Amino acid sequence: MEERSEEMLDMYKSLGISGDVFSFGEDVAKELAPRFAEIDRVAEFNQLKVIRGMQQNRVSEACLYPSTGYGYNDLGRDTLEKVYATVFGTEDALVRPLIACGTHALGTALAGNLRPGDELLSPVGKPYDTLEEVIGIRPSRGSLAEYGISYNQVDLLPGSRFDFEGIREALSHKNLKLVTIQRSKGYQTRKTFSVQEIGELIRFIKGIRPDVICMVDNCYGEFVETREPSEVGADLMVGSLIKNPGGGLAPIGGYIAGKKEYVENAAYRLTTPGLGKEVGPSLGVNPAFYQGFFLAPTVTASALKGAVFAASLYEKLGFDVVPSGSEDRHDIIQAITFGKPEGVIAFCQGIQAAAPVDSYVKPEPWPMPGYDSDVIMAAGAFVQGSSIELSADGPIKPPYAVYFQGGLTWPSAKLGILMSLQKLKEAGMVSLREVS
Ligand SMILES: *Cc1c(COP(=O)(O)O)cnc(C)c1O
């Protein structure tokens, strides 16, 4: 045993991890066994859910064949959409490589279901940065605002609590058509909502306005719990395939799952009125979409282990972490506040240095389309921008928090976090002797 840990330490050293960082990490990891067992249990349940969905929809070898051009009668595409609908407990789903990313999926679902004069409400405060331009919160060409769709927002109360009185007032607006609920914190330090909390919010909304569409931005939330928002009343649920449900294998894509009418409305926007779901070739992505969805529960579990490890480790070093090392998880994102740009930069450079791809690249802060400040992004990913793969990003603005996520395997996530600590130590941001 002694010899084997020597061997392990030597391996870490060969990758640039020093002895003190390694043993600090080992001490943190040792305490996490019960948490990891819980995460594995959720993965086991969700793995069975996915296999059952594939079996019930008779996924066959023919589903893996590609289609081109119009993509009429693409068996693989149509069956995959049924699998998503079964697993998420919805009437229908749209799962396409023609959806470029999460923002595209969300924008498509919104634009497909809102008409001029309608109002959109976010009862959970400001939405994800890129949605600001989709909605027109920040003036933008082609936004919903330009099409005469108004937007209203009810901010959260301290402690990330829903402002039920404020929401009740907002629900009195006659032209309110759709409520969008973002599950994950995104680039904020508020907490991520549990599926149960989302269910309670939807029940409250439906109790007053059963006619409004309740949509959930489920990015980063898939398979973290045993239930999804669609199983607690959401009419529409939207996410990205280069996050959890793509399992790291999907090279592109997004999904929109929910009530048939609303999914079809989105499809008429994604393609065009009259065509809807009928067109859209799967090209060659079906094997990756199927296999990625199959792997997604355990890949998500690996990412969760990385997030819990990062939280526990940086909490021990005295940094603000959201969620804390012991809190329940409802998405795979871990926020760590460093209070200084140097901390954000060192952390991201560490994540990059631990990657299988582009490990020799040193990321720097940069202005990104869709974001209102410079952002530093670390991603040595097989799929560009994939954030189910080990990745970190931080907008260079107060409170100088970094958002860490992903890790296709737990050991790779662990290496990334140890490497981030290594870089912080080298930048003089932490001293390991003080804590141990
Ligand atoms: C990632 C994300 C999006 C946008 O997805 P992209 O694929 O980056 O366009 C939207 N909402 C939330 C909560 C996200 O995490």
The ligand as a Gaussian input file, in Angstrom:
#p B3LYP/6-31G(d) Opt

LIG

0 1
 C      -24.476000      27.092000     -20.692000
 C      -25.765000      27.713000     -20.334000
 C      -26.548000      28.346000     -21.285000
 C      -26.105000      28.580000     -22.691000
 O      -25.574000      27.484000     -23.306000
 P      -24.444000      27.634000     -24.452000
 O      -24.317000      26.244000     -24.911000
 O      -23.221000      28.157000     -23.777000
 O      -24.981000      28.557000     -25.478000
 C      -27.759000      28.851000     -20.870000
 N      -28.166000      28.750000     -19.602000
 C      -27.428000      28.178000     -18.656000
 C      -27.925000      28.108000     -17.251000
 C      -26.203000      27.636000     -18.994000
 O      -25.474000      27.055000     -18.056000

